[in-house]
């Protein structure tokens, strides 16, 4: 039986797309390996391991591709930074949001870097897996992955032998997922990602140090929270008379301590606070057109102060928001906390909260189409290089979708303009000129992703390369 080979050799437009990135490696053979590996990720084959791609693609083999991941001198973070700058120039129409999330990569063994029995939201259970913390850019037209870092559990961080076998850098210590996310955000801001706000699910919304870090960076955020997370009504805190001096000590018994704000104004669970709102506080909001019609929920919000560790009082004031299904419909209630987004009305906040679904779709596409979870190596560097190349391939498809021969699907607009006055993409791939960014208007009452109509996103993969026998 003939060995399966990719239907085409090097793809002309892919080679042009890779031109800014080949300078990261010195040798011509390494540049060829970069092109072959990226082509393999885009090829239509069941698994995207180095050995499988080496057997399927002409002009390379599994050993060359594996050496490109583990032995060739190049830096995955430099590739991420260069790719991000390229995407900001060609695939951004203004300040978007950064979505922080993580995904599980199932593994059977115990030697792959960071693998452990740990909870994975992707799997919905505790299982043997690696966990990858990622950031994703989303604006009113474009979305693309920014970067990803593996979470190193404490069992790994403190095990010298395992670290050495997996070649974990000495400077890497144990960090929570929130700490990893803040490092990603810092690197992305330095690379010029135009960030209006940060969005994350309840796994990060329940981490006060992560939220404190965003506030210290003056980055507005909207995070999911569990129903049990506690807040204080802003009205009650603002009406608090302040600290009262205790009665003079009489010399008997334990001296009376000063009653703190947390003693005077008790915190309450998010679910309980929103359940006490009158029925007229809940609004029916449609935030996006889905495949089966408008996506509609009931939503309400309440001005609150965030509670700190062990219920301590904080000065962080924002919106506690809840959503629930319409009467007669099934579904769970969800809760969010927004800080620094006071210019947005309730519908705008709900729209920003729901941009997280874009990242779930990225995970599905990256795993189902680009082999994100197919890496079989065990090394720290190899895994991060594989992730960087998957994100590079995804960005290639994003740009091809926007600038290729097939026009992007979008609401009708005047010639030369995209909806709502956004600049239309320059035809031709790869793009040669940057788009003009459109900044948010101060005082806008609409969310970061609002267009006054359907969101301009089309998730069909326009380019998949068949493997022929």
Secondary structure, DSSP 8 states (H G I E B T S, - for coil): ----EESSSS-HHHHHHHTTTGGG--SHHHHHHHHHHHHHHHEE-S---HHHHHHHSTT--HHHHHHHHHTS---HHHHHHHHHHHHHHHS-SS-EEEEEEEEEEE-SSS-STT-EEEEETTTTEEEEEEEEEEEEEE-SS-EEEEEEEE---HHHHT-HHHHHHTT--TT-----HHHHHHHHHHHHHHTT--EEEEEE-HHHHT-HHHHHHHHHTT--EEEEE-TT-EEEEHHHHHT-----------SSSS------HHHHS--EEHHHHHHTS-GGG-EEEEEEEETTEEEEEEEEEEEEEE--GGG---S-EEEEEEEE--TT-----EEEEEES-TTS-HHHHHHHHGGGHHHHHHHHHHHHTT-TT------HHHHHHHHHHHHHHHHHHHHHHHHSSS--------TTB-GGG-B---SSSS--S--------TT--S-TT--SSS----------EEEE-
